[in-house]
Amino acid sequence: MMKIKDLVRRNIIDLSPYSSARDEFNSSNDFIYLDANESSYQSDLNRYPDNRHIQLTKLISSYKNIKTENLVLCNGTDELIDLVIRVFCKPAVDSIITLNPTYGMYNVSSKINDVENIKIQLDKNFQIDIDKVISGFNSKTKIIFITNPNNPTGNKFNKDDILKIIKSFKGIVFIDEAYVDYSNESFLNKIYSYNNLIISQTFSKAIGLAGIRLGVGYSNEEIIYYLKKVKSPYNINSLTEKKAIESLTKQYVDIDQVNETINERKSLELKLKELDFVSTVFPSNSNFLLIEVDDANKRYKQIIDHGIVVRNRSSVKGCENCLRITVGTPKQNKILINTLKKI
Ligand SMILES: Cc1ncc(COP(=O)(O)O)c(C=O)c1O
């Protein structure tokens, strides 16, 4: 077990967090609330949200079988990434590690916070080069970000490599599980075995609610305490909360939709492999496929000319001449394949 307090920035340990009116007085009784300078004229939204988000937190906790004190709600995973960097990394002193090519926000957030991003390249199969990672840590490295399954490559990493990192790294291991519902392999319950672990999941992918901006961080109580200390008081707005509760009251994810996406991905993979200008379709455990083509810039433009937008990733190191394609509905995928055949 690691001593988390030794990793947290001194100013965060000493910080007195903002105390809202509702933090100071909360009751289910019918009081006249004249304490928060909101408009007193009643509408659906004239009050600040209750930032404890009791009902939503309980719903997530019961679906995930994780105690309510082990999670924090955020304005998307993107807010959580920034919070974690701010809690643990001293600007201009500490560093983070990312396993590249990967999701771009770890780098952006580290830059904003003046924290060095040590980039360790994945191997040619987009797997973790474990020796390089282990020798890449130094005393200033506070966080390693592991995206599993990874974006933009789509694959999941070897489980033993991830476990090896969790066990050997003397800092925070952040596993971003944005695409976990398509991969069926989560490290979530490991937060009870390793206290240096933070898992993030999101409502933006399989749950289908990218528009409400809701991400969830899971970790031990101590880390959750520091993250809550730093987050802005009302980071989850009332409309987001309402929509998330409405959705979770029905189900966590629409499993038929997820299964359809996985089946469509498999069939797209086969059809893409038949195309002359596609040299590689990389294995995916996500809702997208990374493909290598003969000339990504040319193909990207041609596809746009046919009214379809994919992501050109060819400027990313390790993804030269690669396009990333989100798996669409069966109808969209049919149009995509017909278009690519025409091209
Ligand atoms: C790996 C990964 N993490 C996080 C995000 C963003 O998540 P959110 O919408 O919860 O901020 C994305 C979005 O593409 C992603 O690919």
The ligand as a MOL file (V3000), in Angstrom:
LIG
                    3D

  0  0  0     0  0            999 V3000
M  V30 BEGIN CTAB
M  V30 COUNTS 16 16 0 0 0
M  V30 BEGIN ATOM
M  V30 1 C -9.8350 7.2810 -24.1710 0
M  V30 2 C -10.7860 8.4090 -23.9990 0
M  V30 3 N -10.9780 8.9150 -22.7840 0
M  V30 4 C -11.8310 9.9180 -22.5770 0
M  V30 5 C -12.5240 10.4910 -23.6260 0
M  V30 6 C -13.4390 11.6370 -23.3560 0
M  V30 7 O -14.3690 11.2680 -22.4230 0
M  V30 8 P -15.4290 12.2950 -21.8800 0
M  V30 9 O -16.4220 12.5460 -22.9570 0
M  V30 10 O -15.9910 11.5580 -20.6910 0
M  V30 11 O -14.7020 13.5460 -21.4750 0
M  V30 12 C -12.3580 10.0050 -24.9100 0
M  V30 13 C -13.0700 10.6090 -26.0440 0
M  V30 14 O -12.9130 10.3230 -27.1810 0
M  V30 15 C -11.4590 8.9330 -25.1020 0
M  V30 16 O -11.2380 8.4180 -26.3200 0
M  V30 END ATOM
M  V30 BEGIN BOND
M  V30 1 1 1 2
M  V30 2 1 2 3
M  V30 3 2 2 15
M  V30 4 2 3 4
M  V30 5 1 4 5
M  V30 6 1 5 6
M  V30 7 2 5 12
M  V30 8 1 6 7
M  V30 9 1 7 8
M  V30 10 2 8 9
M  V30 11 1 8 10
M  V30 12 1 8 11
M  V30 13 1 12 13
M  V30 14 1 12 15
M  V30 15 2 13 14
M  V30 16 1 15 16
M  V30 END BOND
M  V30 END CTAB
M  END
